[in-house]
Amino acid sequence: MEPGTFRWLRGRYKKKYPLIADRLFAEIEWDLRLSIIMARLRYRIVPVVLPDADDVVALARYWKQFFNTIHGAGTVEEFVANYKKYVE
């Protein structure tokens, strides 16, 4: 997540989720709870339902389309490879 995205999400959701109101971008490096919250809030604004949690390829495509975007350097293949390396 980029600092600008973090600040935008914090500003958009701080009233609904006061837990994030005073948090700093640097904290997502060591605070797993905050990292998960911010990632979920980022996906929350997407009007398309998340794929099933066990469909890694669909999750990778969703990530590429809505988080990394077509202009981002990440690829679906890289996502799947990283999932297999770090999660499975």
C-alpha positions in Angstrom: 0.0 0.0 0.0 1.2 3.5 -0.9 1.3 6.2 1.8 -1.3 8.2 -0.2 -3.7 5.3 -0.3 -3.3 4.8 3.5 -4.0 8.4 4.2 -7.0 8.4 1.9 -8.5 5.3 3.5 -7.8 6.6 7.0 -9.6 9.9 6.2 -12.5 8.1 4.6 -13.1 5.5 7.3 -11.7 7.1 10.5 -15.2 8.1 11.8 -16.6 4.6 11.3 -13.4 2.9 12.5 -11.8 5.2 15.2 -9.1 2.6 15.7 -7.4 3.9 12.6 -7.9 7.6 13.1 -4.5 8.4 14.6 -2.4 5.6 13.0 0.6 6.3 10.9 1.5 4.7 7.6 4.8 3.3 8.9 2.9 1.2 11.4 1.7 -1.1 8.7 5.2 -2.6 8.5 5.0 -4.0 12.0 1.3 -4.0 13.1 -0.3 -7.0 11.4 -3.8 -6.0 12.6 -3.5 -2.5 11.1 -2.2 -4.0 7.9 -5.1 -6.4 7.6 -7.6 -3.7 8.4 -6.2 -1.3 5.8 -6.0 -3.9 3.1 -9.6 -4.9 3.8 -10.7 -1.3 3.7 -9.0 -0.9 0.3 -10.8 -3.9 -1.1 -14.1 -2.8 0.6 -14.5 0.2 -1.8 -14.4 -2.2 -4.8 -18.0 -2.9 -5.9 -17.2 -6.5 -6.9 -17.4 -9.3 -4.4 -14.2 -10.9 -3.3 -13.5 -14.4 -4.9 -13.7 -17.5 -2.7 -10.7 -17.7 -0.4 -9.5 -21.0 -1.8 -9.5 -19.8 -5.4 -6.0 -18.4 -5.6 -6.0 -17.6 -9.3 -9.3 -15.7 -8.9 -7.9 -13.8 -5.9 -4.8 -13.0 -8.0 -6.9 -11.6 -10.8 -9.0 -9.6 -8.4 -5.8 -8.2 -6.8 -4.4 -7.3 -10.2 -7.5 -5.6 -11.4 -8.5 -3.7 -8.3 -5.4 -3.3 -6.2 -2.3 -3.4 -8.4 -4.1 -2.2 -11.5 -3.2 -2.9 -15.1 -0.4 -0.3 -14.7 1.2 -2.0 -11.7 4.3 -4.1 -12.0 2.8 -7.1 -10.3 1.4 -10.1 -12.2 -1.2 -12.8 -11.6 1.6 -15.4 -12.0 3.8 -13.7 -9.4 0.8 -13.5 -6.9 0.1 -17.2 -7.3 3.8 -18.0 -6.9 4.1 -15.9 -3.8 1.0 -17.5 -2.4 2.4 -21.0 -2.9 5.8 -19.9 -1.4 4.5 -18.0 1.7 1.0 -19.4 2.4 0.9 -23.1 1.3 
